Amino acid sequence: LIATTSEQRASINRLAAEAYEISYGYHVEEVWKKINETIAGFHITHLELMLGAAATQTHPELRRVSNICVIYAMREVEDAYARLEAAALAVASGDLSELDSMGQLTKEADSIMATGIQSLLQYYEGDNMTCPKANLTSEEFQSLMLEASEACVLTSQAFGLFVREAGGDLPIGSTDTVETGLAALTISLQKLMLGYFDPHLPAPPSQTCYNYVLQLEAAVKGFESVLTDPDGTVVAGSAGVASVCDAAKELSQRYADEGAAAHAEWARPRAELANGQRVLAAGIFAAAAAGATGSLRAGTDGFERVHKVLLEGDGVISKVIPERQDLSTQWKQVDTAWQSFKAASLGSSIAAMAEALSDLNKELDLAVVVYGIPDVPLPPTSPVIFVVTYCSLGALLAGCGCAGCLMFYRNRRKANEVPTNVPSYA
């Protein structure tokens, strides 16, 4: 462990040194290769430190980290390295204005890495570790909910590729394969376990959330074993999709619970319901791909029922109010994408279904965000205000009328008067 973490710390300073070397034109082609190797090596080793790795000739076995405090500390390490990486690549590409920034970021990353190493050593020694509670924004909780449902979506898409591959429907040389589908699912799972730098995703906000992620991981592994088994069947794969999506739904609900506890103003019920539509759509896709007519019909009915509630409300979920044109517009966008996906799910082309599902999920992603924004309706107008307003208008009009009459009378009187100061020439 000490050797591996020390190498990670050395990688921080080596990255800056290689960027300096390229910026001054020394061995540019050779050092560019080295800098790419340095960056890739750091991220690979970081994953091994967090997820565990078997013993090799260069380092002993690494244990998996399951303590949320260590995960937080190491999340800061990778974020700091990512900031340094961006500056180093800018310098290496000729942007010398980033030189000072790169120097500061190198010191920052080195200091944070030292703290991370200390956390890892304490973890390996079995020390009791505590850390401050994560303070996430409601937007960050929504991002975690979306990533949880994304695991379900990616599982159904991988299953669709499995069915197409089994039926000989995948074109030769296609980049869409079961392997690529499972790889995308693995990346999503790693994001949920450890967080991500860009696009930003925080690490699990609590040890409980992390434990829910582990349950999702177990379901994903079961699903993967079916799809990679030469004797894997469509029925077993469909059951695997359901298992992953159930675990993803439970994880998403846990995020929603913690988010609502931290942010009372957050419109949790609507955002959670909109996010649940992603899971329902994934289930519909899996049912259609497997030819499960009953599940397809039930999923379709469930989606449309929720879709209607998100517009009209149901007593728990508030209806879309006139002031929220953003919600009304997004609901219509989802509706258009849903009609396309619904039609595709009744067809025989899994490729067309997958494309329509992707379009629908893009709109649902946006829907979760806007549905999470609390309504701020216009304040109700008091009857007293109406009375005062109309009385004031009436008084003003009456005053104007009287003033007009007085002016007319005065002008008429002046016109009829005989001037007394005009000399007579009679």
C-alpha positions as CSV (number, residue, x, y, z in Angstrom):
1,L,0.0,0.0,0.0
2,I,2.7,2.5,0.9
3,A,4.6,1.8,-2.3
4,T,1.5,2.2,-4.4
5,T,0.3,5.4,-2.7
6,S,3.9,6.9,-2.9
7,E,3.9,6.2,-6.6
8,Q,0.6,8.0,-6.9
9,R,2.0,11.0,-5.1
10,A,5.1,11.0,-7.3
11,S,2.8,10.9,-10.3
12,I,1.4,14.3,-9.3
13,N,4.8,16.0,-9.5
14,R,5.8,14.0,-12.6
15,L,2.7,15.2,-14.5
16,A,3.7,18.9,-13.9
17,A,7.3,18.2,-14.8
18,E,6.3,16.6,-18.1
19,A,4.1,19.5,-18.9
20,Y,6.9,21.9,-18.3
21,E,9.2,19.9,-20.5
22,I,6.8,19.9,-23.4
23,S,6.1,23.6,-23.1
24,Y,9.8,24.4,-23.6
25,G,9.9,22.1,-26.7
26,Y,12.1,19.3,-25.2
27,H,11.5,15.8,-26.7
28,V,7.9,16.8,-27.4
29,E,6.6,13.6,-29.1
30,E,8.3,11.3,-26.6
31,V,7.1,13.3,-23.6
32,W,3.5,13.6,-24.9
33,K,3.4,9.8,-24.9
34,K,4.8,9.8,-21.3
35,I,2.3,12.4,-20.1
36,N,-0.6,10.3,-21.4
37,E,0.8,7.3,-19.7
38,T,1.1,9.2,-16.5
39,I,-2.5,10.4,-16.5
40,A,-3.9,7.0,-17.5
41,G,-1.7,5.2,-14.9
42,F,-2.9,7.5,-12.1
43,H,-6.6,6.9,-12.8
44,I,-6.2,3.1,-13.1
45,T,-4.2,2.9,-9.9
46,H,-6.7,5.1,-8.1
47,L,-9.5,2.7,-9.0
48,E,-7.4,-0.2,-7.8
49,L,-6.9,1.5,-4.5
50,M,-10.6,2.1,-4.1
51,L,-12.1,-1.1,-5.5
52,G,-9.2,-3.5,-4.7
53,A,-6.8,-5.4,-6.9
54,A,-5.1,-8.8,-7.0
55,A,-1.4,-9.0,-6.1
56,T,1.0,-8.4,-9.0
57,Q,4.8,-8.5,-9.4
58,T,4.9,-4.7,-8.6
59,H,2.5,-4.5,-5.6
60,P,0.7,-6.8,-3.1
61,E,-3.0,-7.3,-3.0
62,L,-5.1,-4.2,-2.5
63,R,-8.2,-4.3,-0.3
64,R,-11.5,-2.8,-1.3
65,V,-12.4,0.4,0.5
66,S,-15.9,0.3,2.0
67,N,-15.7,3.1,4.5
68,I,-17.4,6.3,3.4
69,C,-14.9,8.6,5.1
70,V,-12.0,7.1,3.1
71,I,-14.1,7.4,-0.1
72,Y,-14.7,11.1,0.7
73,A,-11.0,11.7,1.2
74,M,-10.0,9.9,-2.0
75,R,-12.8,11.6,-4.0
76,E,-11.0,14.9,-3.1
77,V,-7.7,13.4,-4.3
78,E,-9.1,12.5,-7.7
79,D,-10.8,15.9,-8.1
80,A,-7.6,17.7,-7.2
81,Y,-5.7,15.6,-9.8
82,A,-8.3,16.3,-12.4
83,R,-7.9,20.0,-11.9
84,L,-4.1,19.6,-12.2
85,E,-4.6,17.4,-15.3
86,A,-6.5,20.1,-17.1
87,A,-3.9,22.8,-16.3
88,A,-1.0,20.5,-17.2
89,L,-2.6,19.6,-20.6
90,A,-3.2,23.3,-21.2
91,V,0.5,24.1,-20.5
92,A,1.7,21.2,-22.7
93,S,-0.6,22.5,-25.5
94,G,1.2,25.9,-25.4
95,D,-1.0,27.9,-23.0
96,L,1.8,29.3,-20.8
97,S,-0.7,31.5,-18.9
98,E,-1.6,28.3,-17.0
99,L,2.0,27.9,-15.6
100,D,1.4,29.6,-12.3
101,S,-2.0,27.8,-11.9
102,M,-0.3,24.5,-12.6
103,G,2.3,25.1,-9.9
104,Q,-0.4,25.9,-7.3
105,L,-2.6,23.0,-8.3
106,T,0.5,20.7,-8.0
107,K,1.0,21.7,-4.4
108,E,-2.7,21.5,-3.7
109,A,-3.0,18.0,-5.1
110,D,0.1,16.8,-3.3
111,S,-1.2,18.0,0.0
112,I,-4.6,16.4,-0.5
113,M,-2.9,13.2,-1.6
114,A,-1.0,13.1,1.7
115,T,-4.3,13.4,3.6
116,G,-5.8,10.6,1.4
117,I,-2.8,8.3,2.1
118,Q,-3.2,8.8,5.8
119,S,-6.9,7.9,5.5
120,L,-6.0,4.7,3.6
121,L,-3.4,3.7,6.2
122,Q,-5.9,4.2,9.0
123,Y,-8.4,2.1,7.1
124,Y,-5.9,-0.8,6.5
125,E,-5.0,-0.7,10.2
126,G,-8.6,-1.0,11.2
127,D,-8.9,2.4,13.0
128,N,-12.4,3.7,13.9
129,M,-12.9,6.5,11.4
130,T,-15.4,9.4,11.5
131,C,-15.9,12.4,9.2
132,P,-18.2,15.3,8.8
133,K,-21.6,14.7,7.2
134,A,-21.7,15.5,3.5
135,N,-23.7,18.6,2.8
136,L,-25.2,18.1,-0.7
137,T,-27.4,20.5,-2.6
138,S,-30.8,19.4,-3.8
139,E,-29.4,19.5,-7.3
140,E,-26.7,17.0,-6.3
141,F,-29.2,14.6,-4.8
142,Q,-31.1,14.8,-8.1
143,S,-28.0,14.0,-10.0
144,L,-27.5,10.9,-7.8
145,M,-31.1,9.9,-8.4
146,L,-30.6,10.2,-12.1
147,E,-27.4,8.1,-12.0
148,A,-29.2,5.4,-10.1
149,S,-31.9,5.2,-12.7
150,E,-29.3,5.4,-15.4
151,A,-28.0,2.0,-14.1
152,C,-31.4,0.6,-14.9
153,V,-31.5,2.2,-18.3
154,L,-28.1,0.9,-19.2
155,T,-29.0,-2.6,-18.0
156,S,-32.0,-2.7,-20.3
157,Q,-30.0,-1.4,-23.2
158,A,-27.4,-4.1,-22.7
159,F,-30.1,-6.7,-22.5
160,G,-31.5,-5.3,-25.8
161,L,-28.1,-5.8,-27.4
162,F,-28.0,-9.4,-25.9
163,V,-31.3,-10.2,-27.6
164,R,-30.2,-8.7,-30.9
165,E,-26.9,-10.5,-30.8
166,A,-28.6,-13.8,-30.0
167,G,-31.0,-13.2,-32.9
168,G,-28.2,-12.3,-35.3
169,D,-29.6,-8.7,-35.6
170,L,-26.4,-6.9,-34.9
171,P,-24.5,-5.7,-38.0
172,I,-21.0,-7.1,-38.4
173,G,-18.5,-4.6,-37.1
174,S,-21.1,-2.7,-35.1
175,T,-19.7,-0.7,-32.2
176,D,-22.8,-1.5,-30.2
177,T,-22.1,-4.9,-28.6
178,V,-23.0,-6.6,-25.3
179,E,-19.4,-5.9,-24.1
180,T,-19.8,-2.1,-24.8
181,G,-23.2,-2.2,-23.1
182,L,-21.8,-3.9,-20.0
183,A,-18.8,-1.5,-20.0
184,A,-21.1,1.5,-19.8
185,L,-23.0,-0.1,-17.0
186,T,-19.7,-0.7,-15.1
187,I,-18.7,3.0,-15.4
188,S,-22.1,4.1,-14.1
189,L,-21.8,1.8,-11.1
190,Q,-18.3,3.1,-10.3
191,K,-19.7,6.7,-10.4
192,L,-22.3,5.7,-7.9
193,M,-19.7,4.1,-5.6
194,L,-17.0,6.8,-5.8
195,G,-18.4,9.9,-7.4
196,Y,-17.1,11.6,-10.5
197,F,-15.3,14.8,-11.4
198,D,-16.9,15.9,-14.7
199,P,-19.8,15.8,-15.1
200,H,-19.9,16.4,-11.3
201,L,-21.4,13.6,-9.2
202,P,-20.7,13.5,-5.5
203,A,-19.7,10.4,-3.6
204,P,-22.5,8.6,-1.7
205,P,-23.7,11.1,1.0
206,S,-23.8,8.4,3.7
207,Q,-22.6,5.0,4.6
208,T,-26.2,3.8,4.2
209,C,-26.4,5.0,0.7
210,Y,-23.1,3.3,-0.1
211,N,-24.5,0.0,1.3
212,Y,-27.4,0.4,-1.1
213,V,-24.9,0.9,-3.9
214,L,-23.3,-2.5,-2.9
215,Q,-26.8,-4.1,-3.3
216,L,-27.0,-2.6,-6.7
217,E,-23.6,-3.9,-7.6
218,A,-24.6,-7.5,-6.5
219,A,-27.6,-7.3,-8.9
220,V,-25.4,-6.0,-11.7
221,K,-22.9,-8.8,-11.3
222,G,-25.8,-11.4,-11.5
223,F,-27.0,-9.7,-14.6
224,E,-23.5,-9.7,-16.2
225,S,-23.1,-13.4,-15.4
226,V,-26.2,-14.2,-17.5
227,L,-25.1,-12.0,-20.5
228,T,-21.6,-13.4,-20.5
229,D,-22.7,-17.0,-20.1
230,P,-22.8,-18.9,-23.5
231,D,-25.9,-20.7,-22.2
232,G,-27.5,-17.4,-20.9
233,T,-31.2,-17.2,-21.9
234,V,-33.5,-14.3,-22.7
235,V,-35.7,-15.2,-19.8
236,A,-32.8,-15.1,-17.4
237,G,-31.6,-11.9,-18.8
238,S,-35.0,-10.3,-18.4
239,A,-35.1,-11.4,-14.8
240,G,-31.7,-9.8,-14.4
241,V,-32.9,-6.5,-15.7
242,A,-35.8,-6.6,-13.2
243,S,-33.4,-7.3,-10.4
244,V,-31.0,-4.4,-11.3
245,C,-33.9,-2.0,-11.8
246,D,-35.4,-2.9,-8.4
247,A,-32.1,-2.2,-6.7
248,A,-31.7,1.0,-8.6
249,K,-35.2,2.1,-7.6
250,E,-34.4,1.4,-3.9
251,L,-31.1,3.4,-4.2
252,S,-32.9,6.3,-5.9
253,Q,-35.5,6.3,-3.2
254,R,-32.8,6.4,-0.5
255,Y,-31.2,9.4,-2.2
256,A,-34.7,11.1,-2.3
257,D,-35.2,10.4,1.4
258,E,-31.9,12.0,2.4
259,G,-32.4,14.9,0.0
260,A,-35.8,15.7,1.3
261,A,-34.5,15.6,4.9
262,A,-31.8,18.0,4.0
263,H,-33.9,20.3,1.8
264,A,-37.5,20.8,2.9
265,E,-38.2,23.2,0.1
266,W,-37.2,20.6,-2.6
267,A,-40.2,19.4,-4.7
268,R,-39.1,15.8,-4.0
269,P,-42.4,13.9,-4.9
270,R,-42.5,15.3,-8.4
271,A,-38.8,14.9,-9.1
272,E,-38.8,11.3,-7.7
273,L,-41.9,10.4,-9.8
274,A,-40.3,11.8,-13.0
275,N,-37.2,9.9,-12.3
276,G,-39.2,6.7,-11.8
277,Q,-40.5,7.1,-15.3
278,R,-36.9,6.4,-16.5
279,V,-37.1,3.0,-14.7
280,L,-40.6,2.3,-16.1
281,A,-39.4,3.1,-19.6
282,A,-36.4,0.8,-19.2
283,G,-38.8,-2.0,-18.1
284,I,-41.0,-1.4,-21.1
285,F,-38.0,-1.7,-23.4
286,A,-36.8,-5.0,-21.7
287,A,-40.3,-6.4,-21.9
288,A,-40.6,-5.5,-25.6
289,A,-37.2,-6.9,-26.4
290,A,-38.1,-10.2,-24.6
291,G,-41.5,-10.4,-26.2
292,A,-43.3,-10.3,-22.8
293,T,-46.6,-8.9,-23.9
294,G,-48.2,-8.8,-20.5
295,S,-45.3,-7.0,-18.9
296,L,-45.2,-4.6,-21.8
297,R,-48.9,-3.7,-21.4
298,A,-48.6,-3.3,-17.7
299,G,-45.5,-1.1,-18.0
300,T,-47.2,1.1,-20.7
301,D,-50.3,1.6,-18.6
302,G,-48.1,2.5,-15.6
303,F,-46.1,5.0,-17.5
304,E,-49.2,6.7,-18.9
305,R,-50.8,6.9,-15.6
306,V,-47.8,8.6,-14.0
307,H,-47.4,10.8,-17.0
308,K,-51.0,12.1,-16.5
309,V,-50.4,12.7,-12.8
310,L,-47.3,14.8,-13.5
311,L,-49.6,17.2,-15.5
312,E,-52.9,17.1,-13.7
313,G,-51.8,16.1,-10.1
314,D,-53.5,13.6,-7.8
315,G,-53.7,15.2,-4.4
316,V,-50.1,14.4,-3.5
317,I,-48.5,15.6,-6.6
318,S,-49.6,19.2,-7.5
319,K,-50.8,19.9,-11.0
320,V,-48.8,22.1,-13.3
321,I,-49.8,25.7,-12.5
322,P,-50.1,28.5,-15.2
323,E,-47.0,30.2,-13.8
324,R,-44.9,27.1,-14.5
325,Q,-44.7,27.3,-18.3
326,D,-41.3,25.5,-18.1
327,L,-43.1,22.4,-16.6
328,S,-45.9,22.6,-19.2
329,T,-43.4,22.8,-22.1
330,Q,-41.2,20.0,-20.7
331,W,-44.3,17.8,-20.1
332,K,-45.2,18.2,-23.8
333,Q,-41.6,17.3,-24.8
334,V,-41.8,14.2,-22.8
335,D,-45.2,13.4,-24.2
336,T,-43.9,13.6,-27.8
337,A,-40.9,11.4,-27.0
338,W,-43.1,8.9,-25.2
339,Q,-45.5,8.6,-28.1
340,S,-42.6,7.8,-30.4
341,F,-41.2,5.2,-27.9
342,K,-44.6,3.7,-27.3
343,A,-45.0,3.2,-31.1
344,A,-41.5,1.7,-31.4
345,S,-42.1,-0.7,-28.5
346,L,-45.0,-2.2,-30.4
347,G,-42.8,-2.9,-33.4
348,S,-40.2,-5.6,-34.1
349,S,-37.1,-3.5,-34.4
350,I,-35.1,-3.4,-31.1
351,A,-32.7,-0.9,-32.6
352,A,-35.6,1.5,-33.2
353,M,-36.8,0.9,-29.7
354,A,-33.3,1.7,-28.3
355,E,-33.1,4.9,-30.3
356,A,-36.6,6.0,-29.1
357,L,-35.7,5.1,-25.5
358,S,-32.6,7.2,-25.7
359,D,-34.6,10.2,-26.9
360,L,-37.2,9.7,-24.2
361,N,-34.6,9.6,-21.5
362,K,-33.0,12.8,-22.7
363,E,-36.4,14.5,-22.1
364,L,-37.0,12.8,-18.8
365,D,-33.5,13.9,-17.6
366,L,-34.6,17.5,-18.1
367,A,-38.0,16.8,-16.6
368,V,-36.4,15.6,-13.3
369,V,-34.6,18.9,-13.0
370,V,-37.5,21.2,-13.7
371,Y,-39.9,19.1,-11.6
372,G,-37.5,19.5,-8.7
373,I,-37.9,23.3,-8.7
374,P,-40.6,24.3,-6.1
375,D,-43.6,26.2,-7.4
376,V,-43.9,29.8,-6.5
377,P,-47.5,30.7,-7.5
378,L,-48.7,34.3,-7.5
379,P,-50.1,35.3,-4.1
380,P,-53.9,35.3,-3.9
381,T,-55.6,38.7,-4.2
382,S,-57.6,39.8,-1.2
383,P,-61.2,41.1,-1.8
384,V,-60.3,44.2,0.2
385,I,-57.8,45.1,-2.5
386,F,-60.5,44.9,-5.2
387,V,-62.8,47.1,-3.2
388,V,-60.1,49.7,-2.4
389,T,-58.9,49.6,-6.0
390,Y,-62.3,50.1,-7.7
391,C,-63.4,52.7,-5.1
392,S,-60.2,54.7,-5.8
393,L,-60.8,54.5,-9.5
394,G,-64.4,55.6,-9.0
395,A,-63.3,58.6,-6.9
396,L,-60.7,59.5,-9.4
397,L,-63.2,59.4,-12.3
398,A,-65.7,61.4,-10.3
399,G,-63.1,64.0,-9.5
400,C,-62.1,64.3,-13.1
401,G,-65.7,64.7,-14.1
402,C,-66.3,67.5,-11.6
403,A,-63.1,69.2,-12.5
404,G,-64.1,69.1,-16.2
405,C,-67.5,70.6,-15.4
406,L,-66.0,73.4,-13.4
407,M,-63.6,74.3,-16.1
408,F,-66.3,74.3,-18.8
409,Y,-68.6,76.5,-16.6
410,R,-65.7,78.9,-15.9
411,N,-64.8,79.3,-19.5
412,R,-68.4,79.8,-20.6
413,R,-68.9,82.5,-17.9
414,K,-65.8,84.4,-19.1
415,A,-67.0,84.3,-22.7
416,N,-70.3,86.0,-21.7
417,E,-68.9,88.8,-19.5
418,V,-68.6,92.4,-20.9
419,P,-65.1,93.8,-20.4
420,T,-65.1,97.0,-18.3
421,N,-61.6,98.1,-19.0
422,V,-61.9,98.5,-22.7
423,P,-62.2,102.2,-23.9
424,S,-65.4,103.3,-25.7
425,Y,-65.2,105.0,-29.2
426,A,-68.9,105.7,-29.5
